[in-house]
Amino acid sequence: MSGHLAVVGLGPGDARWLTPEAGAWLAAADAVYGYGAYLLRVPEREGQARHASDNREEGARAAAALRHAAQGAKVAIVSGGDPGVFAMAAAVCAEIEAGPDAWRALDLAIVPGITAMLAVAARAGAPLGHDFCALSLSDNLKPWELIERRLDAAATAGFVIALYNPISRARPWQLGAALERLRRHLPAATPVVFGRAVGRTDEGVAVTTLGDADPAAADMATLIIVGSRETRIVARPDGAPLVYTPRAASGAST
């Protein structure tokens, strides 16, 4: 019997944001692999094995799931958000590239999910309404100097910037350094959105400016959106402010 592997995006955490396709793959799996905190979001099913591992064991987790699938099992490996955005889909592809031929012959499904920048943007308004990019501030897999160059390029090119993996106990200074870097290129009044645990019970969304943005307001559950020069804040008397980036750039002909 031929096995298959599904790399499943769980979305931000709210069960309403788990797609029907993702739910179907999870229900059909003989075994589910994932970071322990993400496995807790997956309902337990009778007869379905669960294999939890640490957050920094992506390669080993992917290899274990591939080995299991190659034995003929239906296997799912889960990611928070979308599996293709700084997550498990790339780790699985890398293991397939380096691994035995049998892994390349497996049926493979990459099942998309709602990534954090889309969930946070929806809570704030429409900050991603014009051109944007996503950067991870983790320097575990790339040098900090490369992150600095990309921050410079994105800010000077006029992109709204979604910052993933902003800070952790092992990386306490990177977010502060990144914000200082962006202040070289953008006005202090540039809107900034801190979205923490959006879609979960401890959700929090705060709108501030680049000049006032405090790194201490973030943790690893936070996604930060830094606006461009075009991004605006619309005050509302009876609700949270709207943050949006107009679809047309300044000076564009219409």
Phi, psi and omega per residue, in radians:
M1 nan 2.356 -3.125
S2 -1.456 2.316 3.104
G3 -1.568 2.984 3.028
H4 -2.550 2.773 3.134
L5 -2.196 2.264 3.040
A6 -1.996 2.234 3.049
V7 -1.740 1.913 -2.859
V8 -1.919 2.204 3.034
G9 -1.487 2.193 -3.100
L10 -1.559 -0.101 -3.032
G11 1.310 -2.983 -3.062
P12 -1.249 -0.336 3.114
G13 2.475 -0.484 3.105
D14 -1.315 2.272 -3.106
A15 -1.041 -0.460 3.106
R16 -1.144 -0.391 -3.087
W17 -1.727 0.156 2.974
L18 -1.500 2.154 -3.055
T19 -1.226 2.684 3.054
P20 -0.999 -0.640 3.110
E21 -1.096 -0.789 3.133
A22 -1.084 -0.754 3.124
G23 -1.068 -0.661 3.139
A24 -1.170 -0.732 3.113
W25 -1.115 -0.709 3.138
L26 -1.154 -0.689 -3.131
A27 -1.170 -0.534 -3.072
A28 -1.501 -0.168 -3.004
A29 -1.329 2.457 2.976
D30 -1.326 -0.512 -3.100
A31 -2.591 2.571 3.118
V32 -2.189 2.255 3.100
Y33 -1.941 2.588 3.068
G34 3.005 2.912 2.958
Y35 -1.017 2.405 -3.006
G36 -0.913 -0.755 -3.111
A37 -1.137 -0.557 3.111
Y38 -1.345 -0.609 3.106
L39 -1.082 -0.501 3.120
L40 -1.125 -0.354 3.115
R41 -1.442 -0.182 -3.074
V42 -1.672 2.127 3.125
P43 -1.018 2.397 3.100
E44 -1.293 2.427 -3.135
R45 -2.219 2.438 -3.122
E46 -1.029 2.269 3.097
G47 1.478 -0.087 -3.130
Q48 -1.666 2.156 3.132
A49 -1.392 2.600 3.131
R50 -2.241 2.332 -3.075
H51 -2.223 1.785 -3.126
A52 -1.602 2.573 3.079
S53 -2.566 2.981 -3.074
D54 -1.290 2.796 -3.064
N55 -1.086 -0.510 -3.076
R56 -1.676 0.301 -3.085
E57 -1.930 0.691 -3.041
E58 -1.061 -0.798 -3.112
G59 -1.113 -0.808 3.126
A60 -1.129 -0.668 3.112
R61 -1.112 -0.798 3.136
A62 -1.084 -0.754 -3.132
A63 -1.119 -0.709 3.132
A64 -1.115 -0.730 3.126
A65 -1.157 -0.676 3.112
L66 -1.146 -0.735 3.096
R67 -1.050 -0.740 -3.133
H68 -1.123 -0.791 3.127
A69 -1.104 -0.640 -3.128
A70 -1.146 -0.299 3.082
Q71 -1.472 0.011 3.092
G72 1.842 0.073 -3.091
A73 -1.512 2.758 2.975
K74 -1.621 1.957 -2.981
V75 -2.108 2.446 2.998
A76 -2.101 2.455 3.030
I77 -2.180 2.261 -2.928
V78 -1.857 2.645 3.032
S79 -2.304 2.584 2.899
G80 -1.229 2.651 3.120
G81 1.116 -2.304 3.104
D82 -1.789 2.337 -3.058
P83 -1.208 -0.268 -3.132
G84 -1.622 -0.028 -3.100
V85 -1.918 1.731 -3.126
F86 0.918 0.736 -2.978
A87 -2.546 -2.724 -2.842
M88 -1.287 -0.375 -3.098
A89 -1.072 -0.745 3.129
A90 -1.164 -0.658 3.111
A91 -1.112 -0.720 3.108
V92 -1.133 -0.779 3.128
C93 -1.065 -0.689 3.131
A94 -1.126 -0.710 3.115
E95 -1.185 -0.643 3.082
I96 -1.103 -0.748 3.139
E97 -1.070 -0.723 -3.060
A98 -1.550 -0.246 -2.987
G99 -1.594 -2.979 -3.092
P100 -1.206 2.821 -3.125
D101 -1.026 -0.547 -3.117
A102 -1.040 -0.558 3.136
W103 -1.222 -0.567 3.118
R104 -1.251 -0.402 -3.125
A105 -1.479 -0.143 -3.117
L106 -1.194 2.555 2.911
D107 -1.204 2.242 -3.073
L108 -2.253 2.285 3.054
A109 -2.157 2.235 2.991
I110 -1.772 1.997 -2.990
V111 -1.845 1.927 -2.997
P112 -1.219 2.779 3.064
G113 -2.477 3.001 3.112
I114 -1.335 2.070 -3.137
T115 -1.464 2.808 -2.976
A116 -1.033 -0.664 -3.079
M117 -1.150 -0.541 3.113
L118 -1.296 -0.683 3.112
A119 -1.141 -0.783 3.134
V120 -1.157 -0.751 3.129
A121 -1.031 -0.707 3.140
A122 -1.135 -0.630 3.098
R123 -1.184 -0.599 -3.036
A124 -1.512 -0.469 -3.070
G125 2.472 -1.837 3.103
A126 -2.611 0.966 -3.122
P127 -1.151 -0.332 3.134
L128 -1.712 0.454 -3.071
G129 -1.204 -0.346 3.085
H130 -2.110 -2.862 -3.063
D131 -1.061 2.438 -3.115
F132 -2.591 2.930 3.061
C133 -2.498 2.911 3.108
A134 -2.168 2.339 3.118
L135 -2.278 2.425 2.974
S136 -1.649 2.301 3.112
L137 -1.524 0.048 3.082
S138 -1.283 2.214 3.070
D139 -1.807 0.430 3.055
N140 -1.215 -0.580 -3.050
L141 -2.043 0.081 3.072
K142 -2.715 2.674 -3.086
P143 -1.263 2.601 3.134
W144 -1.050 -0.588 3.138
E145 -1.047 -0.602 3.096
L146 -1.205 -0.706 3.083
I147 -1.058 -0.754 3.117
E148 -1.050 -0.765 -3.142
R149 -1.102 -0.664 -3.136
R150 -1.260 -0.638 3.043
L151 -1.077 -0.794 3.110
D152 -1.024 -0.834 -3.076
A153 -1.125 -0.761 -3.103
A154 -1.157 -0.746 -3.116
A155 -1.178 -0.769 -3.104
T156 -1.267 -0.416 3.122
A157 -1.456 -0.123 3.084
G158 1.548 0.310 3.103
F159 -1.396 2.468 2.771
V160 -1.221 2.490 -3.009
I161 -2.144 2.142 3.002
A162 -1.674 2.147 -3.087
L163 -1.818 1.963 3.059
Y164 -1.624 2.795 3.075
N165 0.828 0.969 -2.971
P166 -1.246 -0.573 -2.983
I167 -2.848 2.659 3.042
S168 -2.757 3.046 3.110
R169 -1.096 -0.559 3.127
A170 -1.444 -0.294 -3.119
R171 -2.298 1.251 -2.993
P172 -1.437 -0.289 -2.970
W173 -1.884 -0.218 -2.974
Q174 -1.122 -0.697 -3.118
L175 -1.128 -0.786 3.105
G176 -1.029 -0.728 3.117
A177 -1.141 -0.669 3.137
A178 -1.153 -0.744 3.124
L179 -1.118 -0.722 3.087
E180 -1.082 -0.672 3.111
R181 -1.092 -0.775 -3.112
L182 -1.187 -0.518 3.123
R183 -1.166 -0.305 3.066
R184 -1.210 -0.433 -2.979
H185 -1.996 -0.372 -3.003
L186 -2.131 2.619 3.118
P187 -1.118 2.680 3.125
A188 -1.068 -0.467 -3.102
A189 -1.432 0.023 3.135
T190 -1.010 2.227 -3.131
P191 -1.143 2.487 3.079
V192 -2.344 2.357 3.118
V193 -2.005 2.212 2.984
F194 -1.801 2.031 3.103
G195 -2.053 1.991 -3.089
R196 -1.927 2.230 3.025
A197 0.914 0.687 -3.132
V198 -1.082 2.288 -3.087
G199 1.645 0.018 3.109
R200 -2.106 3.024 -3.029
T201 -1.169 -0.444 -3.129
D202 -1.741 0.493 -3.125
E203 -1.031 2.504 3.009
G204 -2.617 2.314 3.115
V205 -2.229 2.240 -3.138
A206 -2.296 2.419 3.105
V207 -1.909 2.242 3.124
T208 -2.461 -2.821 3.090
T209 -2.159 2.862 -3.139
L210 -1.071 -0.631 3.128
G211 -1.137 -0.551 -3.077
D212 -1.793 -0.079 -3.060
A213 -1.067 2.236 -3.067
D214 -1.948 2.058 3.120
P215 -0.984 -0.481 -3.118
A216 -1.170 -0.223 3.137
A217 -1.425 -0.029 -3.058
A218 -2.048 2.714 2.934
D219 -2.498 -2.966 -3.069
M220 -1.211 -0.215 3.075
A221 -1.573 0.114 -3.050
T222 -1.814 2.416 2.973
L223 -1.994 2.305 -3.088
I224 -2.013 2.301 3.058
I225 -1.974 2.077 3.098
V226 -1.796 2.124 -3.092
G227 -1.236 3.026 3.008
S228 -1.713 -3.060 3.071
R229 -1.129 -0.338 -3.116
E230 -1.519 -0.332 -3.003
T231 -1.200 2.458 -3.042
R232 -2.200 2.722 3.003
I233 -2.006 2.202 3.120
V234 -1.905 1.970 3.136
A235 -1.268 2.496 3.087
R236 -2.284 2.287 -3.021
P237 -1.159 -0.514 -3.040
D238 -2.083 0.448 -3.141
G239 -2.887 3.063 3.112
A240 -1.150 2.637 3.112
P241 -1.116 2.642 3.035
L242 -1.645 2.290 3.052
V243 -1.928 2.157 3.117
Y244 -2.567 2.706 3.049
T245 -2.000 2.072 -3.115
P246 -0.990 2.552 -3.111
R247 -1.195 -0.493 3.139
A248 -1.739 2.286 3.091
A249 -1.323 2.703 3.109
S250 -1.004 2.341 3.117
G251 1.502 -0.065 -3.139
A252 -1.297 2.475 3.080
S253 -1.399 2.517 -3.126
T254 -2.167 nan nan
